Amino acid sequence: MLEVLTLTLPIFLLIGLGFVAVRAGWFAAAGLPALAGFVVRFALPALIFLALARRDFAEVLDARFLTAYALGSVVAGGLGLAASLLRGAGLERAAFVAMGVSCSNTAFIGFPLAQQFVGPQAGIALALCLMVENLLMIPLCLALAGTGSAAHLRFGRAFLGALAALPKNPLILAIAAGFACSLLGLPLPAPLGRAVELLSGASAAAALFYIGGTLAGLSATRTMIGEVLPVAAGKLLLHPLAVGAALWAVAPASSALQQAAVVIAAGPMLAIYPILAQRHGLQGPCAARMVGTTLAAFVSLSSLLWLLKTFGDRLLPGG
């Protein structure tokens, strides 16, 4: 267990540093959007591009991995949606429960942890998981929310509207460029490659610091416990279990990718979760869910990594 804590503690120490820095006034909260912009627009795209461009195309475009992660995410999100509807929530609110359960903080928490646990192949898992989230899960949940909102948008129109912004997403552009270089076998000139490497190396630390700073500006009240607990349990337990079951059904060849998929699925919800909910007036409960889930993730992720290290050959196919 001590070996596992050496993997998880640095992640949460950097989150804690960001939290303390913002709370103490050492880093201005107003600077967090700029930090996030640097990570999302430059550092993470550089990392994703390198992870894909420097590998064989057949290795990086793993259709079985995409199928398993998509299937597990849809199942987890569908169960979260159904449970919320059964509890009397409207479709709009239930859609954000589904998003909280099925969309991970892949880039800012899942990837740094998976990278320490499985090594370089975590970069491939990052790109493939981001494809599932950005091309399927987030548009699907936003379309459901739009359908259930006061505007009563048609589902198809709302889904296409959510997809329309993808060509401007730097992460999606980096995935496309990385796939293209991998397919065509285009090498990067040495100076350019080194510059991209330096840029990509800044992604993990800056992203974790940003998460901590963001949490410093959020709060979860006791009245929100009923909102937080079901979604936190769904995100930290149901999502990785559903992805793990899908991995058994589809069985991607790479053991490292399988473990990375489960680790990423077991992380808290995506960092922009409250922001996406803001236009629907649900930013309060979504922010509370993100705070509670991120705090609980230290225990759940440490336990998961211990299980994977100890029983990985039994828990996953070919593990």
Residue, then its C-alpha position, 0 to 999 in steps of 0.5 A: m500500500l505504501e508503494v501505491l501511496t507514492l503514486t497518489l500522494p504527489i497527485f493530491l499534494l499538487i492539488g493541495l498546493g493549488f488549493v492552499a496557494v489560492r486560499a492564502g492569496w499566493f496565487a490570484a484566483a483570477g489567474l486560474p482561467a489563464l492557467a487552464g487556458f495554457v494547459v488545455r490549449f498548449a500543454l495537453p495538446a502537445l502531450i496528446f500529439l506526441a503520444l500519438a505521432r510517435r507510435d504506429f497507427a495500428e497501436v494508437l487507434d485501438a477500436r476495442f479500447l474505444t468500444a469498451y470505454a464507450l460502452g462502460s461510460v454509456v452504461a454508467g451514464g445510463l444507470g445514473l440517468a435512470a436512478s435520478l429519474l426514478r428519484g423524481a428529478g427532471l430530465e434536465r437535472a438527471a442529464f447532469v447526474a449522468m454526466g457527473v457519473s460518466c465523464s472523468n477528469t481525464a486530462f487533469i487527474g486521470f492521466p497524471l495518475a495513469q502515467q505514473f502507474v502504466g507509463p507512456q501508454a497512458g498518453i494513448a489512453l488519454a487521447l482515446c478516452l478524450m475522444v469518447e468523452n468529447l465525441l459521445m458522452i458530453p454531447l449526449c448529456l448536453a443534448l439530454a439536458g437541452t431536451g429537458s430544459a425549458a427550451h425543449l430542444r429537439f434531441g437531434r438538434a441539441f446533439l449536433g449543436a454540441l458537436a459543432a464546437l468540436p473543430k475548435n477544440p484544441l484537444i480534438l485538433a491535437i488528436a487529429a494531428g497526432f493520428a495523421c502523423s502516425l498514419l503517414g509516418l511523418p517525423l518531427p524535426a528534432p528542434l520542433g520535437r524537443a520544443v513540443e516535449l518541453l511544452s507537454g512536460a508542463s501539463a500534469a503539474a499545471a493541471l493539478f495545481y489548477i484543480g486545487g485552485t478551482l476547489a478553493g473557490l467552491s464549497a459543499t454545504r451539508t444540505m448538498i450531501g444528498e446531491v453529492l453522495p449518489v453521484a460520487a459513488g456512481k463516479l468513483l465506483l460504478h464508472p470504473l466497474a462498468v468500464g472494467a466489465a466492458l473490458w472483459a467483454v471486448a478485451p483490448a490487447s494491451s494490459a497497460l491500456q486496460q489498466a489506464a482505462v479503469v484508472i481514468a474512469a475511477g477519477p472524479m468528474l471533469a473540471i468544467y462540470p459546473i461550468l457546463a451546468q451553469r446555463h441550466g442553473l445547476q452549477g451549485p449542486c454540480a460544484a458541490r458534487m465535484v468538491g466531494t468527489t475529488l476529496a473522496a477520490f484520494v481514498s478510492l483511487s489509492s484503493l483501486l491502484w492497490l487492487l490493480k497492483t495486487f490482483g491485476d492479473r485476475l481483475l482484467p483480461g490479460g492483466 
